[in-house]
Amino acid sequence: MVRRAKRGTGKAIARRGLMLVLSSPSGAGKTTLSRMLLTVERSIELSISVTTRPRRPGEVSGRHYHFIDRKRFDQLVRDDELLEYAEVFGNFYGTPRKPVERALKQGRDVLFDIDWQGTQQMRERARDDLVSVFLLPPSVGELARRLHTRAQDEKKVIRARMAKAADEMSHWAEYDYVVINRDLDRAFSEVRAILAAERLKRERQTGLTAFVRGLQAKL
Ligand code: 5GP
């Protein structure tokens, strides 16, 4: 059911969008949570990264990633077209700058599925817009189980991911928020609560001055 705003509540206050980074060791449920968020939250969009990694079966160029070669990647770096970039598992990944800047200006939020290296760069370059959330698995056993049920990757790749998980996890303290994914629905509502509170930050609500002036004028 679509609920209409009550008469007199007026238009939403203009705001600047925020950058929501969700990082975790692979297997902690990040992809599932991101998907849920994108389905339910209308004013958030996913940043589509560029990568030099080969496309996996089922992945669609332009939807999961923009798959590009190393030469093109290096060109994007030289042209300062990437907000951040990093090497992960021997491949290069980066965040195209322009779609993000456009969305933020329009008051739309952007969700990023990037690793700790990328988050560090974002923090240096766009601190005020960044909200970072680190997702932890409830236990190592659960992490291993989730990695093994992913049929797409070879055993060798899974082993490398387990090793990387330890490295990734050591960066938890650099994030604004930490969510433990014991229960998917609970973790989801926690991430939504973070988003709701961060959207209400005074400095993000760029239309507040005009709104308050309007209120005062009628007093
Ligand atoms: P995958 O190859 O499994 O899709 O992603 C591997 C890792 O690369 C994940 O931890 C993911 O978060 C990270 N990643 C994906 N895109 C980017 C990006 O644009 N920048 C950075 N720094 N990491 C990324």
Boltz pocket constraint, residues with backbone or C-beta under 6 A from the ligand:
constraints:
  - pocket:
      binder: B
      contacts: [[A, 22], [A, 24], [A, 26], [A, 49], [A, 50], [A, 53], [A, 84], [A, 85], [A, 86], [A, 88], [A, 93], [A, 94], [A, 95], [A, 113], [A, 114], [A, 115], [A, 116], [A, 117], [A, 118], [A, 119]]
      max_distance: 6.0
